[in-house]
Amino acid sequence: KNISSKAPKAAFSTRAIHSGYDSDTENGALTPPIYMTSTFAFDSAEQGGARFAGEEEGPIYSRLGNPTQSILETRLADLEEGEAALATASGMGAISAAFWTLLAAGDHIVADKTLYGCTFALIEHGLKKFGIEVSYVDCCNVEEITAALNENTKLVYFESPVNPNLRVMDIQKISDEVHRFNSEIKVIVDNTYCTPAIQQPLMLGADLVVHSATKYLGGHGDLIAGAVVGDAETIQRIRFEGLKDMTGAVIAPMTAFLIMRGLKTLELRMQRHSETALIIAERLQQHPAVEVTYYPGLPTDPYYDLAKQQMSLSGGMLAFELKGGLEAGKSFMNKLQMIKRAVSLGDAETLCQHPASMTHSTYTPEQRLAHGVSEGLVRLSIGLEGVEDIWQDIERGLLA
Ligand SMILES: C/C=C(/N=C/c1c(COP(=O)(O)O)cnc(C)c1O)C(=O)O
C-alpha cells in the first residue's frame, strides 16, 4: 500500500520503508519478492497484443519493466516528490537514457562546468559526436546560465553539491529563470550527493532528477544502479525510448531489491554521514597541514547559507587540499589504513580518492583547470564508522 495515499503525508522514513509495496498481494511476504524472470506469460494472444499496444496493464519482458523494479520506482518517485521514476543499471544509464531521449542533432544544452567525469565524457564523446551543442557555465551564477540559453536549448544540467568540489547551486532560482525564458527547457539535477532525504529538486522547480543509486540510495557499496525521477509522461518516454531501445541499461531485479533494502535506512544514514562529516571537516579546517577544506556545512564555506536554505543536512562528502599540494595528497592517501583508497561514495565504509587522476581523469589537465577540478584535491566520502576512528586514520595521514 502506498501509505501516503491514505492519510496526510506519512514521514519520509515511513514512506522509504513502505511506499509502493502491499504484502497482501504477495502472500504476506514482508519484503518485496525478487522476480528473477526475463519474460512473462500471457493468458492469450490477444492479451499479449493488448499489453504491447499499451491497452492493458501488465508485465511483458524485464527490459520493459519488472514487478520488483516497479515497486522501487514507485518508492523513489514518492521520496523525490515526482510523478514517476525509472530505475536503471547505473547512474550513467539513467543520465544517458535521459539525454538520448530528450535530445536530437542541432539541440543545445547548458551544463555546469564541473560534472562527474563520465557525465563530462558522455557530453564530450557522445552528445557532441551527434551534433548536440553544449555551453559549460558556472551554474552558481544564474546570469551565466540565462546568457547561454538560446532557441535550441533543451536542457540545463548540473549537480548540487558538485562532485568533487562541493559547489552548491540555487535550484529554485535556476528553475525559475530558465522556465521564465522558455518553460519547455528541462532543468535536470543530479541529486546523487544529497538524496531526497536531504534535498528534493523537483520541489524546487527542477523537471527531472537523476541518481547514481550506486551511492547513498543503495548505501552499502554492493551494487551499481541509477534512476531518473520526474513527470509521468517524460519518464514514460525515457523508459520506452532511451532505456528500452537506445541504452538497454535495465536494472536487475536483485539490484532493485537491494536498493529498497538500502532505502529503509537512508534517512538514518544521511543523518550519521552528515554529523560525522561536519566534525571531520571542522578538524581538517583547523589542521596546520591543510590548505583548504570544502564542505557546505562549514559556516565559513562560501555555499553555507545557500546549502542551509535548500539542504536539510550537509551530507557526507567533503574535499580538501594539503599545503604540499598533489604530492602531499598522494602521501596522505598512501598512509591510510582503515579508510579505503577507492572511488565511488555513499558507502558505510569511508572512501578516499584523488579526482584529478581518478574520477575526473576524463578531463585533460587543461580542462580540469578550466572546469574547476584542481590537481591537489582529495575527496572523502565519510562513512558510518566511529568518528574518532575515521579521524585517527586521517590524522595519521596528515602527520606524514
Ligand atoms: C566511481 C563513480 C563515481 N560517481 C558516479 C556518478 C554518476 C555515475 O553513476 P554510476 O557509477 O554509473 O552508477 C553519476 N552522477 C554522479 C554525481 C556521480 O558521482 C564517483 O564519483 O566516485
The ligand as an SDF file (V2000), in Angstrom:
LIG
                    3D

 22 22  0  0  0  0  0  0  0  0999 V2000
   33.0690    5.9300   -9.4910 C   0  0  0  0  0  0  0  0  0  0  0  0
   31.7950    6.7000   -9.6390 C   0  0  0  0  0  0  0  0  0  0  0  0
   31.5740    7.9430   -9.1030 C   0  0  0  0  0  0  0  0  0  0  0  0
   30.4660    8.6520   -9.4360 N   0  0  0  0  0  0  0  0  0  0  0  0
   29.4930    8.2950  -10.2250 C   0  0  0  0  0  0  0  0  0  0  0  0
   28.4300    9.2920  -10.5020 C   0  0  0  0  0  0  0  0  0  0  0  0
   27.4840    9.0570  -11.5300 C   0  0  0  0  0  0  0  0  0  0  0  0
   27.5290    7.7670  -12.3570 C   0  0  0  0  0  0  0  0  0  0  0  0
   26.9390    6.7330  -11.5960 O   0  0  0  0  0  0  0  0  0  0  0  0
   27.3050    5.1870  -11.8870 P   0  0  0  0  0  0  0  0  0  0  0  0
   28.7540    4.9920  -11.4410 O   0  0  0  0  0  0  0  0  0  0  0  0
   27.1110    4.9190  -13.3640 O   0  0  0  0  0  0  0  0  0  0  0  0
   26.3130    4.4390  -11.0090 O   0  0  0  0  0  0  0  0  0  0  0  0
   26.5000    9.9980  -11.7750 C   0  0  0  0  0  0  0  0  0  0  0  0
   26.4360   11.1550  -11.0630 N   0  0  0  0  0  0  0  0  0  0  0  0
   27.3290   11.4260  -10.0800 C   0  0  0  0  0  0  0  0  0  0  0  0
   27.2130   12.7210   -9.3180 C   0  0  0  0  0  0  0  0  0  0  0  0
   28.3450   10.5010   -9.7640 C   0  0  0  0  0  0  0  0  0  0  0  0
   29.2230   10.7990   -8.7860 O   0  0  0  0  0  0  0  0  0  0  0  0
   32.4950    8.6510   -8.1940 C   0  0  0  0  0  0  0  0  0  0  0  0
   32.4460    9.9040   -8.1940 O   0  0  0  0  0  0  0  0  0  0  0  0
   33.2450    8.0070   -7.4080 O   0  0  0  0  0  0  0  0  0  0  0  0
  1  2  1  0
  2  3  2  0
  3  4  1  0
  3 20  1  0
  4  5  2  0
  5  6  1  0
  6  7  1  0
  6 18  2  0
  7  8  1  0
  7 14  2  0
  8  9  1  0
  9 10  1  0
 10 11  2  0
 10 12  1  0
 10 13  1  0
 14 15  1  0
 15 16  2  0
 16 17  1  0
 16 18  1  0
 18 19  1  0
 20 21  2  0
 20 22  1  0
M  END
$$$$
